[in-house]
Amino acid sequence: MPVMKIKNLFAFLALSFAVFAAYADTKVVWENSKDDHSVKIKKSGTVLEIETTGADPYAIFRPTVAGKPSDEVLEFEYMSADGINNLVVAPGLPFKPDYSIELGPLPKSDAWVKKSFNLTAISDGAWLKQPRKLLRIDFGAGGNKSLKIKNIILRPLTKEEAAAKPVATNAGGK
C-alpha cells in the first residue's frame, strides 16, 4: 500500500475517533473529596449509597472529560425511599451560587428511576459558559435522607430532544 494511502487512512481514523469522542457520553465519577459536606457516601459496585447527615448536604463529582461542548444533559438513575426536596448542580471550579442550576425534587421511589436534565435549557445557556472541571451536586436541605444513584453521565442531546422545543425551566426532568 503506498505511503500516501496509509497517511490518508490514519488521518481518516483520527478524525473519526475525534468526532466519536466529541459525541460520546461522559461518565461522571464521585471524587470522594474532603470537600463533601453533610453526606456519607458508600460505593457498592456502580451504585453510590448516599445518606444526608445535616444541613446543605453536597458531594463533589468529576466528569471524566471536562467541559465538552456537546455535554448538555445530566442523566442518572436513582432510588430513594425518602425523596430529595431539591437537587441542585453547580459546575466549577470555582463553585459560585450564580452558577447553580436547580433541578427540582426527586420523588420517593422504591425502584430505579432514570432522570435526565437539559442543563443548557434549564440554565438559559449559562451551563456551556461555565467551567466544568468538577460538579457539586446538592442533595436538598436537611439530613436523614437516603438516596442510591448510579450511571451518572453527561451526554449530548438526543435527536428527539434537539428537535423538541427547548424548555427553560425544569419540570422534574423526564
Long-range contacts (C-beta under 8 A, 24 or more apart in sequence): 21-65, 22-68, 22-69, 22-70, 23-70, 23-156, 25-153, 25-154, 25-155, 26-63, 26-64, 26-65, 26-68, 26-71, 26-153, 26-154, 26-155, 27-63, 27-64, 27-152, 27-153, 28-61, 28-62, 28-63, 28-64, 28-74, 28-76, 28-135, 28-152, 28-153, 28-154, 29-61, 29-62, 29-64, 29-152, 30-59, 30-60, 30-61, 31-59, 31-60, 31-61, 31-62, 31-134, 33-59, 33-60, 35-60, 36-60, 38-143, 39-139, 46-150, 46-151, 47-148, 47-149, 47-150, 48-148, 48-149, 48-150, 49-146, 49-147, 49-148, 50-139, 50-146, 50-147, 50-148, 50-149, 51-144, 51-145, 51-146, 51-147, 52-139, 52-140, 52-142, 52-143, 52-144, 52-145, 52-146, 52-147, 53-143, 53-144, 54-142, 54-143, 55-141, 55-142, 55-143, 56-138, 56-141, 57-138, 57-139, 57-140, 57-142, 57-143, 57-145, 58-136, 58-137, 58-138, 58-139, 59-136, 59-137, 59-139, 60-134, 60-135, 60-136, 61-134, 61-135, 61-136, 61-137, 61-152, 62-133, 62-134, 62-135, 63-132, 63-133, 63-135, 63-154, 66-132, 66-133, 67-131, 67-132, 67-133, 68-154, 69-128, 70-155, 70-156, 71-132, 71-154, 71-155, 71-156, 72-118, 72-119, 72-120, 72-121, 72-127, 72-128, 72-154, 72-155, 72-156, 72-157, 73-116, 73-117, 73-118, 73-119, 73-154, 73-155, 73-156, 73-157, 73-161, 74-103, 74-116, 74-117, 74-119, 74-152, 74-153, 74-154, 75-114, 75-115, 75-116, 75-117, 75-151, 75-152, 75-153, 75-154, 75-155, 76-114, 76-115, 76-149, 76-150, 76-151, 76-152, 76-153, 77-112, 77-113, 77-114, 77-115, 77-149, 77-150, 77-151, 78-106, 78-109, 78-112, 78-113, 78-115, 78-147, 78-148, 78-149, 78-150, 79-109, 79-110, 79-111, 79-112, 79-113, 79-147, 79-148, 80-106, 80-108, 80-109, 80-145, 80-146, 80-147, 80-148, 81-108, 81-110, 81-146, 82-108, 82-144, 82-145, 82-146, 82-147, 83-107, 83-108, 83-109, 83-145, 84-139, 84-140, 84-145, 84-147, 85-140, 85-141, 85-142, 86-138, 86-140, 86-141, 87-137, 87-138, 87-139, 87-140, 88-137, 88-138, 89-117, 89-119, 89-135, 89-136, 89-137, 89-138, 90-135, 90-136, 90-138, 91-127, 91-130, 91-131, 91-132, 91-134, 91-135, 92-130, 92-131, 92-132, 92-133, 92-134, 92-135, 92-136, 93-131, 93-133, 93-134, 94-131, 95-134, 95-136, 99-126, 99-130, 100-138, 101-126, 101-127, 102-170, 103-170, 103-173, 104-170, 104-171, 104-172, 104-173, 105-140, 105-172, 106-147, 107-172, 112-150, 115-173, 115-174, 116-173, 116-174, 117-170, 117-173, 118-157, 118-161, 118-166, 118-167, 120-166, 121-166, 121-167, 121-168, 122-167, 122-168, 122-169, 122-170, 124-168
